[in-house]
């Protein structure tokens, strides 16, 4: 294996880790949403989780760009990561505005798409 192949492999593993982290944080948001309805600390946990999930989406964008640009990898993960960041932004706005009729289905969609992308990598 050449040095370039090893570097590219590391970049793709970083991308996979970032995707897995994003998927996990979205799942934890679903759990904290349940706690939001049942526990006094649910709102605090869900709010903190939203920040972590948004950070994970930004990390996914960074990982996708790093896997694409220097290594000459495919550009598709960059577009997917940017799409997830856009969806996360909409989620945050809808959560702050207390619009659960759109916020909840969008969260389910984000989890499903994130899981699908992770499974395909």
C-alpha positions in Angstrom: 0.0 0.0 0.0 1.4 3.4 -0.9 1.4 6.4 1.4 -1.3 8.1 -0.7 -3.6 5.1 -0.3 -3.1 5.0 3.5 -3.8 8.7 3.7 -7.0 8.4 1.6 -8.0 5.4 3.8 -7.6 7.5 7.0 -9.6 10.3 5.5 -12.5 7.9 4.6 -12.4 6.4 8.1 -12.6 9.9 9.6 -15.6 10.5 7.3 -17.2 7.3 8.5 -16.6 8.2 12.1 -18.1 11.6 11.6 -21.2 10.1 9.9 -21.6 7.6 12.7 -21.3 10.4 15.3 -23.9 12.4 13.5 -26.3 9.4 13.4 -25.7 8.6 17.1 -26.4 12.2 18.1 -29.6 12.3 16.1 -30.7 9.1 17.8 -29.9 10.6 21.2 -32.0 13.6 20.3 -35.0 11.3 19.8 -34.4 9.8 23.2 -34.1 13.2 24.8 -37.3 14.3 23.0 -39.0 11.5 24.9 -37.5 12.7 28.1 -38.7 16.2 27.2 -42.2 14.9 27.6 -41.7 12.9 30.8 -38.8 14.4 32.9 -38.1 17.8 34.3 -34.5 17.8 33.0 -35.7 16.7 29.4 -35.7 20.2 28.0 -32.1 20.9 29.2 -30.9 17.6 27.8 -32.7 18.1 24.5 -31.3 21.6 24.2 -27.7 20.5 24.9 -28.2 17.6 22.5 -29.2 20.0 19.8 -25.9 21.8 20.1 -24.0 18.6 20.0 -25.9 17.3 17.0 -25.3 20.6 15.1 -21.6 20.3 16.0 -21.6 16.7 14.7 -23.1 17.9 11.4 -20.4 20.5 11.1 -17.8 17.9 11.8 -19.3 15.7 9.1 -19.0 18.6 6.6 -15.3 19.0 7.6 -14.6 15.3 7.2 -16.3 15.2 3.8 -14.3 18.1 2.5 -11.0 16.6 3.9 -11.8 13.2 2.2 -12.7 14.9 -1.1 -10.3 17.8 -1.7 -6.8 16.6 -0.9 -7.3 12.9 -1.8 -9.4 13.5 -4.9 -12.2 11.4 -3.5 -15.8 11.7 -4.7 -17.7 15.0 -4.1 -21.0 13.2 -3.2 -20.2 13.1 0.6 -19.6 16.8 0.6 -23.1 17.5 -0.9 -24.7 15.0 1.5 -22.9 16.6 4.5 -24.0 20.1 3.4 -27.5 18.8 3.0 -27.5 17.4 6.6 -26.1 20.7 7.9 -29.0 22.5 6.2 -31.5 20.1 7.6 -29.9 20.5 11.1 -30.2 24.3 10.7 -33.9 24.0 9.8 -34.4 21.6 12.8 -32.8 24.1 15.2 -35.0 26.9 13.9 -38.2 24.8 14.1 -37.3 23.6 17.6 -36.7 27.2 18.8 -40.0 28.3 17.2 -41.8 25.3 18.9 -43.2 23.8 15.6 -43.4 20.1 16.6 -45.6 19.3 13.6 -42.6 19.7 11.3 -39.8 19.4 13.8 -40.6 15.8 14.7 -41.1 14.3 11.2 -37.9 16.1 10.0 -36.0 14.6 12.9 -37.2 11.1 11.9 -36.3 11.8 8.3 -32.8 13.0 9.3 -32.2 9.9 11.3 -33.3 7.6 8.5 -31.2 9.4 5.9 -28.2 9.5 8.2 -28.5 5.8 8.9 -28.9 5.1 5.2 -25.8 7.1 4.3 -23.8 5.4 7.0 -24.9 1.9 5.9 -23.9 2.7 2.3 -20.3 3.8 3.2 
